[in-house]
Amino acid sequence: MSGDATIVLMWEARAAEGRGGELLEWARARSTELAREPARRELLRAPQDRVLVMTWWEDASYADDLPELPEPDAAVITRPVHRWRFEAVG
């Protein structure tokens, strides 16, 4: 894995019953409030009221301190947020 690459951060949460729309709007707002602007961002949703936010960071490494979405209020989600980092190879 290279030192300076495009690193993709994935943030995924599952909403509490009936709160999928609220979680989606929360994630949309927070993704535009990051400490700095990513090269690209995507907001997705899936069955079971899951919300996924992906941000692309150019000239980065796995070890870099990159801006990430925080945890939403515990009442809005069913479990802790899942987070992953990937290197774009494409």
C-alpha positions as CSV (number, residue, x, y, z in Angstrom):
1,M,0.0,0.0,0.0
2,S,1.4,3.3,-1.0
3,G,2.2,6.3,1.1
4,D,0.4,9.1,-0.8
5,A,-2.8,7.7,-2.4
6,T,-6.5,8.4,-2.5
7,I,-7.9,7.1,0.8
8,V,-11.7,6.5,1.0
9,L,-13.3,6.7,4.4
10,M,-16.6,4.8,4.8
11,W,-19.0,5.6,7.6
12,E,-22.1,3.4,8.1
13,A,-24.9,3.5,10.6
14,R,-28.2,1.8,11.1
15,A,-31.1,3.9,12.3
16,A,-33.4,3.1,15.1
17,E,-36.9,2.0,14.1
18,G,-38.7,4.8,12.2
19,R,-35.7,7.1,12.3
20,G,-34.1,6.4,8.9
21,G,-35.0,9.8,7.4
22,E,-33.7,11.6,10.4
23,L,-30.4,9.7,10.3
24,L,-30.0,10.4,6.6
25,E,-30.6,14.1,7.0
26,W,-28.2,14.2,10.0
27,A,-25.5,12.5,8.0
28,R,-26.1,14.8,5.0
29,A,-25.6,17.9,7.2
30,R,-22.6,16.5,9.0
31,S,-20.9,15.5,5.8
32,T,-20.9,19.1,4.6
33,E,-19.5,20.3,7.9
34,L,-16.2,18.4,7.9
35,A,-13.0,20.3,9.0
36,R,-11.9,20.4,5.3
37,E,-13.5,19.5,2.0
38,P,-12.9,16.0,0.6
39,A,-12.1,15.5,-3.1
40,R,-15.4,13.6,-3.4
41,R,-18.3,12.6,-1.2
42,E,-21.3,10.2,-1.6
43,L,-24.3,9.6,0.7
44,L,-26.1,6.3,0.2
45,R,-28.9,4.4,1.9
46,A,-29.8,0.8,2.1
47,P,-32.6,-1.5,3.5
48,Q,-33.0,-1.6,7.3
49,D,-32.5,2.2,7.4
50,R,-28.8,2.0,6.9
51,V,-26.9,5.1,5.9
52,L,-23.5,5.1,4.3
53,V,-21.2,8.1,3.8
54,M,-18.0,7.8,1.7
55,T,-15.4,10.5,1.4
56,W,-12.3,10.5,-0.9
57,W,-9.1,12.1,0.3
58,E,-6.3,12.6,-2.3
59,D,-2.6,12.5,-1.5
60,A,-3.3,10.8,1.9
61,S,-2.2,7.7,3.7
62,Y,-3.9,5.3,6.1
63,A,-2.2,6.9,9.0
64,D,-3.4,10.5,8.2
65,D,-5.8,12.3,10.6
66,L,-8.6,12.7,8.2
67,P,-12.0,14.4,9.0
68,E,-14.7,11.9,9.8
69,L,-18.3,12.1,10.7
70,P,-19.0,11.8,14.5
71,E,-21.3,9.3,16.2
72,P,-24.9,10.4,16.0
73,D,-27.0,10.6,19.1
74,A,-27.4,7.1,20.5
75,A,-31.2,7.3,20.4
76,V,-31.0,7.6,16.6
77,I,-29.0,4.5,15.9
78,T,-29.3,0.8,16.8
79,R,-25.5,0.1,17.2
80,P,-22.2,1.9,17.1
81,V,-21.1,3.4,13.8
82,H,-19.0,1.1,11.5
83,R,-15.9,2.8,10.0
84,W,-13.5,1.6,7.4
85,R,-10.6,3.0,5.4
86,F,-9.7,1.9,1.9
87,E,-7.1,2.8,-0.7
88,A,-8.5,3.6,-4.1
89,V,-6.7,1.4,-6.7
90,G,-8.6,2.3,-9.7
